[in-house]
Amino acid sequence: MNFDYTYITLFGFIIFEPMTIVTNFLIFIFSIFCFTKLSKYKHSYPRSWGWFVLLVGISSCFGSTAHAVHYQLGKVFFDVVFYIMNAFSLISIYFCFRSPYLYYTQFKANPNKKIIYFVIAWIAALLIYTMFRNNFLIVKVHAGIVLLYSFGVHLVKYSRTKEKGSGLVVLGISVSFLSIIVHSLKFSINEWFNYKDFSHVIILCSLFIIYSGIKINADKQLLLPEG
């Protein structure tokens, strides 16, 4: 994890990167709102998206803790918090795959559930691997792959039906890729609003757009009953 040592002092305790904490917390607040709304639907497609956003929000909270504390409480504490952050992100990737997969396979007579089981096993293997190689790059790569899959599913649906919901999901995922570019290029406005803060704001915007699209799909009852 790259550190930018802006900080404030609160009750004698140094809190590093305060703006990163604020932007992460905003993602968490929105994730609760999103999960609350989407979990009310009966179909797993919107519910899975709700779980995805909630887990991203929880992961961002642990990320805030890692940024705020750094090594003040020791390396072990930091490593544990960092692993938990990565773990929640990896689990969220499963739901990011599951939702569009369910959306795609609802139109097939015999969806292959073995693919779901394979993804679960792969995520489990990554969770074990990151216990020994605690690297956020693993999360970024796999998140990018799954987002591309979701982008493709909704793009195909939009190209065939021109439904607004899938179009918004495609737009939201497109916006999310900007956060990867900003983070990788370390594009910053200043030290108090750096590339991490900027990318978090982009993620928040993309999640809102995706949520809007998923909700439109669910509200219009475009989903077939689950068997």
C-alpha positions as CSV (number, residue, x, y, z in Angstrom):
1,M,0.0,0.0,0.0
2,N,1.3,3.4,-0.9
3,F,1.2,6.0,1.9
4,D,0.8,9.8,1.5
5,Y,1.6,11.2,4.9
6,T,-1.0,14.0,5.3
7,Y,-2.4,13.7,8.9
8,I,-4.3,15.4,11.6
9,T,-4.0,15.0,15.4
10,L,-7.0,14.0,17.4
11,F,-6.8,13.6,21.2
12,G,-3.1,13.1,20.9
13,F,-3.5,10.3,18.2
14,I,-2.2,10.8,14.7
15,I,-4.8,10.1,12.0
16,F,-3.1,9.7,8.6
17,E,-4.8,10.6,5.3
18,P,-8.0,12.0,6.7
19,M,-9.6,12.7,3.3
20,T,-9.1,9.1,2.3
21,I,-11.0,8.1,5.4
22,V,-13.8,10.5,4.5
23,T,-14.2,9.2,0.9
24,N,-14.1,5.6,2.1
25,F,-16.7,6.3,4.7
26,L,-19.0,7.8,2.0
27,I,-18.7,4.6,0.0
28,F,-19.7,2.6,3.1
29,I,-22.7,4.8,3.8
30,F,-23.9,4.4,0.2
31,S,-23.3,0.7,0.3
32,I,-25.7,0.3,3.3
33,F,-28.3,2.4,1.4
34,C,-27.9,0.3,-1.7
35,F,-28.0,-3.0,0.1
36,T,-31.1,-2.0,2.0
37,K,-32.9,-1.2,-1.3
38,L,-31.8,-4.1,-3.4
39,S,-32.2,-6.8,-0.8
40,K,-36.0,-6.2,-0.8
41,Y,-36.3,-7.8,-4.3
42,K,-37.0,-11.5,-4.6
43,H,-34.7,-12.2,-7.5
44,S,-31.0,-12.9,-6.8
45,Y,-29.9,-10.6,-9.6
46,P,-30.5,-7.3,-7.7
47,R,-29.8,-8.9,-4.3
48,S,-26.4,-10.1,-5.5
49,W,-25.6,-6.6,-6.7
50,G,-26.6,-5.4,-3.2
51,W,-24.2,-7.8,-1.6
52,F,-21.5,-6.7,-3.9
53,V,-21.8,-3.1,-3.0
54,L,-22.2,-3.8,0.7
55,L,-19.0,-5.9,0.8
56,V,-17.2,-3.1,-1.2
57,G,-18.3,-0.7,1.5
58,I,-17.2,-2.9,4.3
59,S,-13.8,-3.4,2.7
60,S,-13.5,0.4,2.3
61,C,-14.0,0.7,6.1
62,F,-11.1,-1.6,6.8
63,G,-9.1,0.3,4.2
64,S,-9.8,3.5,6.1
65,T,-8.5,1.9,9.2
66,A,-5.3,0.8,7.5
67,H,-4.8,4.3,6.1
68,A,-5.6,6.1,9.3
69,V,-3.5,4.0,11.7
70,H,-0.6,2.8,9.4
71,Y,1.9,1.1,11.7
72,Q,1.1,3.0,14.9
73,L,-0.4,-0.1,16.5
74,G,2.2,-2.4,15.1
75,K,2.8,-4.3,11.9
76,V,0.7,-7.3,12.9
77,F,-2.4,-5.1,13.4
78,F,-1.8,-3.4,10.1
79,D,-1.3,-6.7,8.2
80,V,-4.5,-8.2,9.7
81,V,-6.6,-5.1,8.9
82,F,-5.1,-5.0,5.3
83,Y,-5.9,-8.7,4.8
84,I,-9.5,-8.3,6.0
85,M,-9.9,-5.4,3.5
86,N,-8.6,-7.6,0.7
87,A,-10.7,-10.5,1.8
88,F,-14.0,-8.5,1.7
89,S,-13.0,-7.2,-1.7
90,L,-12.4,-10.7,-3.0
91,I,-15.7,-12.0,-1.7
92,S,-17.4,-9.0,-3.3
93,I,-15.9,-10.1,-6.7
94,Y,-17.9,-13.3,-6.4
95,F,-21.2,-11.4,-6.2
96,C,-20.1,-9.0,-8.9
97,F,-19.8,-12.2,-11.1
98,R,-22.9,-13.9,-9.8
99,S,-25.3,-11.2,-10.5
100,P,-24.7,-10.7,-14.3
101,Y,-24.3,-14.5,-14.6
102,L,-27.8,-15.0,-13.2
103,Y,-29.1,-12.3,-15.4
104,Y,-27.6,-14.0,-18.4
105,T,-28.5,-17.6,-17.6
106,Q,-32.2,-16.8,-16.7
107,F,-32.8,-16.9,-20.5
108,K,-31.2,-20.3,-20.8
109,A,-33.1,-23.6,-20.2
110,N,-30.2,-25.3,-18.4
111,P,-27.7,-22.8,-16.8
112,N,-24.4,-24.4,-15.8
113,K,-24.1,-24.1,-12.1
114,K,-20.7,-25.7,-12.2
115,I,-19.3,-22.3,-13.3
116,I,-20.6,-20.7,-10.1
117,Y,-18.9,-23.5,-8.0
118,F,-15.7,-22.9,-9.9
119,V,-15.7,-19.2,-9.2
120,I,-16.4,-19.9,-5.5
121,A,-13.4,-22.3,-5.4
122,W,-11.2,-19.8,-7.2
123,I,-12.1,-17.0,-4.7
124,A,-11.5,-19.4,-1.8
125,A,-8.0,-20.1,-3.3
126,L,-7.3,-16.4,-3.6
127,L,-8.4,-15.8,0.0
128,I,-5.8,-18.5,1.1
129,Y,-3.1,-17.1,-1.2
130,T,-3.5,-13.5,0.1
131,M,-2.9,-14.8,3.6
132,F,0.7,-15.3,2.5
133,R,0.9,-12.7,-0.3
134,N,-1.2,-9.8,1.0
135,N,-1.2,-7.7,-2.2
136,F,-4.0,-5.4,-3.3
137,L,-2.9,-5.9,-6.9
138,I,-4.5,-9.3,-6.9
139,V,-7.8,-7.7,-6.0
140,K,-7.5,-5.0,-8.7
141,V,-6.7,-7.6,-11.4
142,H,-9.6,-9.9,-10.6
143,A,-12.0,-7.1,-10.0
144,G,-11.1,-5.8,-13.5
145,I,-11.8,-9.2,-15.1
146,V,-15.2,-9.6,-13.4
147,L,-16.2,-6.0,-14.2
148,L,-15.4,-6.7,-17.8
149,Y,-17.6,-9.7,-17.8
150,S,-20.5,-7.8,-16.2
151,F,-19.9,-5.0,-18.7
152,G,-20.1,-7.5,-21.6
153,V,-23.3,-9.1,-20.3
154,H,-25.2,-5.8,-19.9
155,L,-23.8,-4.4,-23.1
156,V,-25.1,-7.4,-25.1
157,K,-28.5,-7.0,-23.4
158,Y,-28.6,-3.3,-24.1
159,S,-27.6,-3.7,-27.7
160,R,-30.4,-6.1,-28.2
161,T,-33.2,-4.4,-26.3
162,K,-32.1,-0.8,-25.6
163,E,-33.3,-1.2,-22.1
164,K,-32.3,1.8,-19.9
165,G,-31.3,-0.3,-16.9
166,S,-28.6,-2.3,-18.7
167,G,-27.4,0.9,-20.4
168,L,-26.9,2.5,-17.0
169,V,-25.0,-0.5,-15.7
170,V,-22.7,-0.3,-18.8
171,L,-22.2,3.4,-18.1
172,G,-21.5,2.8,-14.4
173,I,-18.9,0.1,-15.1
174,S,-17.3,2.3,-17.7
175,V,-17.0,5.1,-15.1
176,S,-15.5,2.6,-12.6
177,F,-12.6,1.9,-15.0
178,L,-11.6,5.6,-14.7
179,S,-10.8,5.0,-11.0
180,I,-8.3,2.3,-12.0
181,I,-6.6,4.7,-14.5
182,V,-6.6,7.5,-11.9
183,H,-5.1,5.2,-9.2
184,S,-2.5,3.7,-11.5
185,L,-1.4,7.0,-12.9
186,K,-1.5,8.6,-9.4
187,F,-3.4,11.6,-10.7
188,S,-3.8,14.0,-7.7
189,I,-5.2,17.5,-7.3
190,N,-3.0,18.1,-4.2
191,E,-1.6,16.2,-1.2
192,W,-4.9,16.6,0.7
193,F,-6.9,15.2,-2.2
194,N,-4.7,12.7,-4.0
195,Y,-5.2,9.9,-6.5
196,K,-6.8,7.6,-3.8
197,D,-9.4,10.2,-2.8
198,F,-10.1,11.0,-6.5
199,S,-10.5,7.3,-7.3
200,H,-12.8,6.8,-4.4
201,V,-15.1,9.6,-5.6
202,I,-15.2,8.0,-9.0
203,I,-16.1,4.6,-7.5
204,L,-18.9,6.2,-5.5
205,C,-20.3,7.8,-8.7
206,S,-20.0,4.6,-10.6
207,L,-21.8,2.6,-7.9
208,F,-24.6,5.0,-7.9
209,I,-25.0,4.7,-11.6
210,I,-24.9,0.9,-11.5
211,Y,-27.4,0.9,-8.6
212,S,-29.8,3.0,-10.6
213,G,-29.6,0.7,-13.6
214,I,-30.1,-2.5,-11.5
215,K,-33.1,-0.9,-9.8
216,I,-34.7,0.0,-13.1
217,N,-34.2,-3.6,-14.3
218,A,-35.8,-5.0,-11.2
219,D,-38.6,-2.4,-11.0
220,K,-39.7,-3.1,-14.5
221,Q,-39.8,-6.8,-13.7
222,L,-37.6,-7.8,-16.6
223,L,-36.5,-10.8,-14.6
224,L,-38.0,-14.2,-14.9
225,P,-39.0,-16.0,-11.7
226,E,-36.3,-18.1,-10.2
227,G,-36.6,-21.8,-10.5
